[in-house]
Amino acid sequence: MTPPETPTPPETPQDLSGYLDACATSPPTEGVIRVMAAAQRSAWANPSSLHGFGLRASELLERSRGRLAELLGASQHDLIFCSGASEAIHLALLGQAGMVPPGRLVISPVEHPATIAAAETLLRQGWEVARLPVDHRGVIDLVALHELLEPPTRLVSLIWGQSEVGTLQPLESVSRLCRSAGIPLHVDAVQVVGHRLVDADALGVDLLSCTAHKLGGPRGIGLLLRRRGVGLLPQIGGAQEGGLRGGTEAVVLAAGFVQAMEEAYERLRSLGGLDPLAALRDPLLTRLLELPGVSLSGPSPEDREGRLPHHISLVVTSATGVPLPGRELVRGLWRQGLAVSSGSACSAIASPASRGGGSAVLRALGYPESHCTSGLRISLGPWLCPADLERVPGALEQARRDLETSAPGH
């Protein structure tokens, strides 16, 4: 006789009051979870199938595509679903490069590891890669960009919102320069989408990549917007996505992506396009900068057009100025129930060498080598309230003191 199944107890909602790592990933919202559960029940079939089950899935997929394109200021036919932003970036760079003879790719030294990996692939294919200089805030040199928009440059790719130090590049100026020179521009908008209203058509970019899980959507789905007429060589063969990205489409994840975007845009529109998280961040940053040994990296938060609104990046030293390891500060803060990071989550797992070699981003901003392992990032999300952040400065000061006490020779 088969024993009766034990009922599954209802899941206790997670306490997110200490989760301050939104730039790494954001927890899916309750609305996203509900929408995905409904889609899983009704649209689970293969959207390429011609029977009714498949047609229902296909209809939801195309509705999702159309709504996301509309929210991002693009046409439905411009949107290609991918497994995430890393794949979208590779499709943008390798796909565009595959349509033209080898030339020069222009990037910055503060790009995401996915862009750097794609650039290294192009190097092996005979391309040249040029890196634009950046200033102490991480902002690219527009004069240098203008000078590089000459043959043999065939493509420019820039990160719009830098995940480690929060820098927002002057995208409108970059776009104008690239358009004037006739050079296609790809923009990594992963950290920006959901924190400002994006109109890809008005920006004048040719390719734009983003992902769902940075704004309360599911992991495993991203997208690439492609301006009409921009050619791409597929990197994964198959008939799906207009022949540009093979593989059975993730219908349920696409539905969750739409819900996350709708919720993010509702927050932004309620304040005329401003992210309400800036009002949460600024008082916290003021208190953190009052602590001994704590200084800001990246642009000033007073520059609303120059820094991500939910982002704090710090360099932390002892009271006597000795740099403290950011990774150990992360562990110390977690022992107090706070989840932060010491840089890009993707670069942190890249290789043993990168884990010990310090931040390439801080190095590009001109920090001495001794300080390039001392970065700390706090990134906020809409699940937080001011009361949640009250304990953060004291916790950081405690983690700093603990490290000082445990240092050799103390």
GUGUSE-493594 format. One record per residue (C-alpha): residue number from 1; residue in one letter; x, y, z. Coordinates in nm, 2 decimals. Each point is the difference from the previous one (the first is absolute). Example, Ala and Ser with C-alpha at 12.3 -4.5 7.8 and 13.67 -1.06 7.14 Angstrom:
% GUGUSE-493594
  num  residuo      c1      c2      c3
    1        A    1.23   -0.45    0.78
    2        S    0.14    0.34   -0.07
This chain:
% GUGUSE-493594
  num  residuo      c1      c2      c3
    1        M    0.00    0.00    0.00
    2        T    0.14    0.34   -0.10
    3        P    0.02    0.24    0.29
    4        P   -0.18    0.32   -0.04
    5        E    0.21    0.30   -0.11
    6        T    0.10    0.24    0.28
    7        P   -0.14    0.34   -0.08
    8        T    0.27    0.26   -0.08
    9        P    0.00    0.27    0.26
   10        P   -0.06    0.35   -0.14
   11        E    0.33    0.18   -0.07
   12        T    0.09    0.27    0.24
   13        P    0.08    0.33   -0.19
   14        Q    0.37    0.08    0.01
   15        D    0.12    0.29    0.20
   16        L    0.16    0.23   -0.26
   17        S    0.07    0.29    0.24
   18        G    0.38   -0.08   -0.01
   19        Y    0.02   -0.07   -0.38
   20        L    0.20    0.29   -0.14
   21        D    0.14   -0.16   -0.32
   22        A   -0.25    0.09   -0.26
   23        C    0.27    0.06   -0.27
   24        A    0.09   -0.37    0.03
   25        T   -0.37   -0.12   -0.02
   26        S   -0.33    0.10    0.13
   27        P   -0.26   -0.23    0.17
   28        P   -0.30   -0.07   -0.22
   29        T   -0.30    0.20    0.10
   30        E   -0.32   -0.16    0.11
   31        G   -0.17    0.13   -0.31
   32        V    0.27   -0.16   -0.22
   33        I   -0.04   -0.33    0.18
   34        R   -0.38    0.00   -0.04
   35        V    0.02    0.09   -0.37
   36        M    0.26   -0.27   -0.07
   37        A   -0.21   -0.26    0.19
   38        A   -0.30    0.08   -0.21
   39        A    0.20   -0.01   -0.32
   40        Q    0.15   -0.34    0.10
   41        R   -0.35   -0.14    0.04
   42        S   -0.14    0.14   -0.32
   43        A    0.29    0.05   -0.24
   44        W    0.24   -0.29    0.07
   45        A    0.01   -0.13   -0.36
   46        N    0.26    0.05   -0.27
   47        P   -0.09    0.33   -0.17
   48        S    0.12   -0.15   -0.33
   49        S   -0.27   -0.27    0.01
   50        L   -0.29    0.05   -0.24
   51        H   -0.27   -0.15    0.22
   52        G   -0.21    0.20    0.25
   53        F    0.23   -0.05    0.29
   54        G    0.29    0.13   -0.19
   55        L   -0.20    0.29   -0.15
   56        R   -0.10    0.11    0.35
   57        A    0.37    0.01    0.11
   58        S    0.10    0.18   -0.32
   59        E   -0.27    0.26    0.06
   60        L    0.13    0.08    0.35
   61        L    0.36    0.01   -0.13
   62        E   -0.09    0.25   -0.26
   63        R   -0.21    0.21    0.23
   64        S    0.30    0.01    0.24
   65        R    0.23    0.10   -0.28
   66        G   -0.22    0.27   -0.11
   67        R   -0.05    0.15    0.34
   68        L    0.37   -0.01    0.09
   69        A    0.08    0.17   -0.33
   70        E   -0.26    0.27    0.06
   71        L    0.13    0.07    0.35
   72        L    0.35    0.03   -0.14
   73        G   -0.09    0.23   -0.29
   74        A    0.05   -0.26   -0.27
   75        S   -0.19   -0.20   -0.25
   76        Q   -0.12   -0.36    0.08
   77        H    0.21   -0.12   -0.30
   78        D    0.31    0.15    0.15
   79        L    0.00   -0.22    0.32
   80        I    0.20   -0.32    0.02
   81        F   -0.04   -0.22    0.31
   82        C    0.32   -0.15    0.14
   83        S    0.09   -0.20    0.31
   84        G    0.13    0.32    0.17
   85        A    0.20    0.31   -0.06
   86        S    0.33   -0.18   -0.03
   87        E   -0.13   -0.19   -0.30
   88        A   -0.17    0.31   -0.14
   89        I    0.34    0.19    0.02
   90        H    0.17   -0.29   -0.19
   91        L   -0.27    0.00   -0.26
   92        A    0.04    0.38   -0.04
   93        L    0.37    0.01   -0.03
   94        L    0.08   -0.33   -0.17
   95        G   -0.32    0.01   -0.21
   96        Q    0.07    0.35   -0.13
   97        A    0.37   -0.07   -0.05
   98        G   -0.08   -0.31   -0.21
   99        M   -0.17    0.22   -0.26
  100        V    0.30    0.21   -0.08
  101        P    0.38   -0.05   -0.06
  102        P    0.22    0.01    0.31
  103        G    0.06    0.35    0.13
  104        R    0.02    0.18    0.33
  105        L   -0.24   -0.03    0.29
  106        V    0.00    0.29    0.25
  107        I   -0.09   -0.08    0.36
  108        S    0.08    0.15    0.34
  109        P    0.22   -0.14    0.28
  110        V   -0.30   -0.02    0.23
  111        E   -0.21   -0.24   -0.20
  112        H   -0.19   -0.31    0.13
  113        P    0.20   -0.33   -0.02
  114        A   -0.24   -0.12   -0.28
  115        T    0.11    0.29   -0.22
  116        I    0.36   -0.06    0.07
  117        A   -0.04   -0.37   -0.08
  118        A   -0.17    0.08   -0.33
  119        A    0.28    0.25   -0.08
  120        E    0.26   -0.27    0.06
  121        T   -0.18   -0.23   -0.24
  122        L    0.01    0.27   -0.26
  123        L    0.38    0.05    0.06
  124        R    0.05   -0.37   -0.09
  125        Q   -0.20    0.06   -0.32
  126        G    0.24    0.28   -0.11
  127        W   -0.18    0.30    0.15
  128        E    0.18    0.29    0.18
  129        V   -0.15    0.11    0.34
  130        A    0.05    0.36    0.12
  131        R   -0.08    0.10    0.35
  132        L   -0.11    0.36    0.07
  133        P    0.16    0.18    0.29
  134        V   -0.23    0.09    0.30
  135        D    0.04    0.26    0.26
  136        H    0.00   -0.04    0.38
  137        R   -0.39   -0.04   -0.01
  138        G    0.01   -0.27   -0.27
  139        V   -0.13    0.23   -0.27
  140        I    0.14   -0.06   -0.35
  141        D    0.20    0.27   -0.19
  142        L   -0.23    0.12   -0.28
  143        V    0.29    0.16   -0.18
  144        A    0.18   -0.33   -0.01
  145        L   -0.32   -0.17   -0.13
  146        H   -0.03    0.26   -0.27
  147        E    0.36   -0.06   -0.11
  148        L   -0.06   -0.38    0.00
  149        L   -0.31    0.02   -0.23
  150        E    0.22   -0.03   -0.30
  151        P    0.10   -0.30   -0.21
  152        P    0.05   -0.28    0.09
  153        T   -0.27    0.04    0.28
  154        R   -0.31   -0.20   -0.09
  155        L   -0.18   -0.03    0.33
  156        V   -0.03    0.18    0.34
  157        S   -0.12   -0.18    0.32
  158        L   -0.05    0.18    0.33
  159        I   -0.14   -0.08    0.34
  160        W   -0.26    0.27    0.08
  161        G   -0.02   -0.06    0.38
  162        Q    0.32   -0.14    0.15
  163        S   -0.10   -0.26    0.26
  164        E    0.31    0.04    0.23
  165        V    0.04    0.38    0.03
  166        G   -0.34    0.12   -0.12
  167        T    0.11    0.21   -0.29
  168        L   -0.25    0.10   -0.26
  169        Q    0.16    0.08   -0.34
  170        P   -0.11    0.30   -0.20
  171        L   -0.19   -0.22   -0.24
  172        E   -0.18    0.27   -0.20
  173        S    0.34    0.16   -0.09
  174        V    0.15   -0.34   -0.08
  175        S   -0.30   -0.09   -0.22
  176        R    0.03    0.33   -0.19
  177        L    0.37   -0.05   -0.07
  178        C   -0.05   -0.36   -0.12
  179        R   -0.29    0.10   -0.22
  180        S    0.19    0.28   -0.16
  181        A    0.29   -0.24   -0.08
  182        G   -0.23   -0.28   -0.12
  183        I    0.13   -0.24    0.27
  184        P   -0.25   -0.25    0.16
  185        L   -0.03    0.04    0.38
  186        H   -0.09   -0.27    0.24
  187        V   -0.10    0.10    0.35
  188        D    0.01   -0.23    0.31
  189        A   -0.31    0.14    0.18
  190        V   -0.02   -0.28    0.26
  191        Q    0.03    0.22    0.31
  192        V   -0.20    0.29   -0.14
  193        V   -0.32   -0.17   -0.12
  194        G   -0.25    0.01    0.29
  195        H    0.17    0.31    0.15
  196        R   -0.08    0.25   -0.27
  197        L   -0.25    0.02   -0.29
  198        V    0.18   -0.12   -0.31
  199        D   -0.09    0.10   -0.35
  200        A    0.24   -0.19   -0.23
  201        D   -0.13    0.16   -0.31
  202        A    0.05    0.35    0.14
  203        L    0.35   -0.09    0.13
  204        G    0.10   -0.09   -0.35
  205        V    0.18   -0.32    0.10
  206        D    0.03   -0.29   -0.25
  207        L    0.01   -0.29    0.25
  208        L   -0.10    0.00    0.37
  209        S    0.02   -0.30    0.24
  210        C   -0.17   -0.05    0.34
  211        T   -0.12   -0.27    0.23
  212        A   -0.30   -0.07    0.22
  213        H    0.16   -0.10    0.33
  214        K    0.14    0.34    0.08
  215        L   -0.34    0.15    0.04
  216        G   -0.20   -0.26    0.19
  217        G   -0.05   -0.24   -0.29
  218        P    0.11   -0.36   -0.05
  219        R    0.36   -0.12   -0.08
  220        G    0.06   -0.17   -0.33
  221        I   -0.15    0.26   -0.24
  222        G    0.13    0.31   -0.16
  223        L   -0.04    0.19   -0.32
  224        L    0.18    0.17   -0.28
  225        L   -0.17    0.30   -0.17
  226        R    0.12    0.03   -0.36
  227        R   -0.07    0.31   -0.21
  228        R   -0.16   -0.09   -0.33
  229        G    0.26   -0.05   -0.27
  230        V    0.28   -0.10    0.24
  231        G    0.13   -0.34   -0.11
  232        L    0.09   -0.28    0.24
  233        L    0.16   -0.34   -0.07
  234        P   -0.18   -0.25    0.23
  235        Q    0.21   -0.16    0.27
  236        I   -0.24   -0.28    0.08
  237        G   -0.16   -0.16   -0.31
  238        G   -0.37   -0.06   -0.03
  239        A   -0.32    0.14   -0.13
  240        Q   -0.11    0.17    0.32
  241        E    0.02    0.38    0.06
  242        G   -0.01    0.08   -0.37
  243        G    0.29   -0.24   -0.06
  244        L    0.23    0.20    0.22
  245        R   -0.01   -0.21    0.32
  246        G   -0.08   -0.37   -0.01
  247        G   -0.16   -0.19    0.29
  248        T   -0.35   -0.04    0.14
  249        E   -0.10    0.33    0.14
  250        A   -0.05    0.05    0.37
  251        V   -0.37    0.11   -0.01
  252        V   -0.05    0.00    0.38
  253        L    0.32    0.20    0.06
  254        A   -0.11    0.26   -0.27
  255        A   -0.33    0.05    0.18
  256        G    0.19    0.06    0.33
  257        F    0.23    0.24   -0.18
  258        V   -0.30    0.21   -0.11
  259        Q   -0.15    0.01    0.35
  260        A    0.33    0.11    0.15
  261        M    0.03    0.28   -0.26
  262        E   -0.35    0.11    0.06
  263        E    0.05    0.03    0.37
  264        A    0.33    0.18   -0.04
  265        Y   -0.14    0.25   -0.25
  266        E   -0.30    0.06    0.23
  267        R    0.24    0.11    0.28
  268        L    0.19    0.22   -0.24
  269        R   -0.31    0.17   -0.15
  270        S   -0.14    0.07    0.35
  271        L    0.30    0.24    0.05
  272        G    0.01    0.14   -0.35
  273        G    0.27   -0.24   -0.11
  274        L    0.22    0.03    0.31
  275        D    0.10   -0.31    0.19
  276        P   -0.14    0.02    0.36
  277        L    0.31   -0.20    0.11
  278        A    0.21    0.31   -0.02
  279        A   -0.18    0.14    0.30
  280        L    0.07   -0.32    0.19
  281        R    0.37   -0.01   -0.10
  282        D    0.10    0.36    0.07
  283        P   -0.05    0.02    0.38
  284        L    0.17   -0.34    0.03
  285        L    0.30    0.11   -0.20
  286        T    0.03    0.32    0.21
  287        R    0.03   -0.21    0.32
  288        L    0.24   -0.25   -0.15
  289        L    0.24    0.28   -0.11
  290        E    0.01    0.13    0.36
  291        L    0.17   -0.33    0.10
  292        P    0.39    0.00    0.03
  293        G    0.17   -0.16   -0.29
  294        V   -0.30    0.00   -0.23
  295        S    0.00    0.20   -0.33
  296        L   -0.21    0.01   -0.31
  297        S    0.11   -0.14   -0.34
  298        G   -0.15    0.09   -0.33
  299        P   -0.21    0.31   -0.07
  300        S   -0.17    0.22    0.26
  301        P   -0.36   -0.10    0.07
  302        E   -0.08    0.37   -0.04
  303        D    0.05   -0.05   -0.37
  304        R   -0.33   -0.16   -0.08
  305        E    0.09   -0.06   -0.36
  306        G    0.34   -0.14    0.09
  307        R   -0.07   -0.27    0.25
  308        L   -0.24   -0.29    0.04
  309        P   -0.27    0.10    0.25
  310        H    0.00   -0.31    0.21
  311        H    0.38   -0.04    0.02
  312        I    0.27    0.06    0.27
  313        S    0.36   -0.09   -0.06
  314        L    0.27    0.05    0.27
  315        V    0.37   -0.05    0.06
  316        V    0.06   -0.10    0.36
  317        T    0.33    0.03    0.19
  318        S    0.09   -0.03    0.37
  319        A   -0.01    0.31    0.22
  320        T    0.37    0.05   -0.08
  321        G   -0.05   -0.03   -0.38
  322        V    0.10   -0.36   -0.06
  323        P   -0.23   -0.16   -0.27
  324        L   -0.23   -0.27    0.12
  325        P   -0.10   -0.30   -0.22
  326        G   -0.35    0.05   -0.13
  327        R   -0.07   -0.37   -0.02
  328        E    0.07   -0.03    0.38
  329        L   -0.23    0.30    0.06
  330        V   -0.27   -0.18   -0.19
  331        R    0.04   -0.30    0.22
  332        G    0.00    0.21    0.31
  333        L   -0.32    0.18   -0.10
  334        W   -0.17   -0.33   -0.08
  335        R    0.08   -0.12    0.35
  336        Q   -0.22    0.29    0.11
  337        G   -0.28   -0.09   -0.25
  338        L    0.08    0.24   -0.28
  339        A    0.06   -0.11   -0.36
  340        V    0.23    0.23   -0.20
  341        S    0.28   -0.06   -0.25
  342        S    0.35    0.11   -0.07
  343        G   -0.05    0.05   -0.37
  344        S   -0.17   -0.16   -0.30
  345        A   -0.14   -0.34    0.08
  346        C    0.11   -0.13   -0.34
  347        S    0.36    0.12    0.04
  348        A    0.02   -0.14    0.35
  349        I   -0.02   -0.36   -0.13
  350        A    0.19    0.06   -0.32
  351        S    0.33   -0.17    0.10
  352        P    0.23   -0.05    0.30
  353        A    0.23    0.27   -0.15
  354        S   -0.27    0.26   -0.02
  355        R   -0.12   -0.08    0.35
  356        G    0.34    0.09    0.14
  357        G    0.11    0.27   -0.25
  358        G   -0.23    0.28    0.11
  359        S   -0.26    0.19   -0.20
  360        A    0.08    0.09   -0.36
  361        V   -0.27    0.27    0.03
  362        L    0.16    0.17    0.29
  363        R    0.34   -0.03   -0.17
  364        A   -0.15    0.17   -0.31
  365        L   -0.13    0.29    0.22
  366        G    0.36    0.06    0.12
  367        Y    0.00   -0.16    0.34
  368        P    0.33   -0.13    0.13
  369        E    0.05   -0.38   -0.02
  370        S   -0.02   -0.02    0.38
  371        H   -0.35    0.13    0.00
  372        C   -0.14   -0.21   -0.29
  373        T   -0.11   -0.28    0.23
  374        S   -0.18    0.23    0.24
  375        G   -0.31    0.08   -0.19
  376        L   -0.35   -0.06    0.15
  377        R   -0.33    0.03   -0.18
  378        I   -0.34    0.06    0.15
  379        S   -0.30   -0.01   -0.24
  380        L   -0.36    0.06    0.11
  381        G   -0.33   -0.14   -0.12
  382        P   -0.37    0.09    0.04
  383        W   -0.05   -0.26    0.27
  384        L    0.20    0.22    0.24
  385        C   -0.12    0.28    0.23
  386        P    0.19    0.26    0.20
  387        A   -0.03   -0.20    0.32
  388        D    0.18   -0.29   -0.17
  389        L    0.31    0.21   -0.06
  390        E    0.03    0.14    0.35
  391        R    0.24   -0.27    0.11
  392        V    0.23    0.01   -0.31
  393        P    0.25    0.27    0.11
  394        G    0.05   -0.17    0.34
  395        A    0.04   -0.34   -0.16
  396        L    0.27    0.13   -0.24
  397        E    0.19    0.17    0.28
  398        Q   -0.02   -0.33    0.20
  399        A    0.13   -0.20   -0.30
  400        R    0.28    0.25   -0.05
  401        R    0.11   -0.01    0.36
  402        D   -0.01   -0.38    0.00
  403        L    0.23   -0.01   -0.30
  404        E    0.24    0.25    0.16
  405        T    0.01   -0.21    0.32
  406        S    0.07   -0.32   -0.19
  407        A    0.27    0.15   -0.23
  408        P    0.35   -0.15    0.05
  409        G    0.21    0.21    0.23
  410        H   -0.29    0.17    0.17
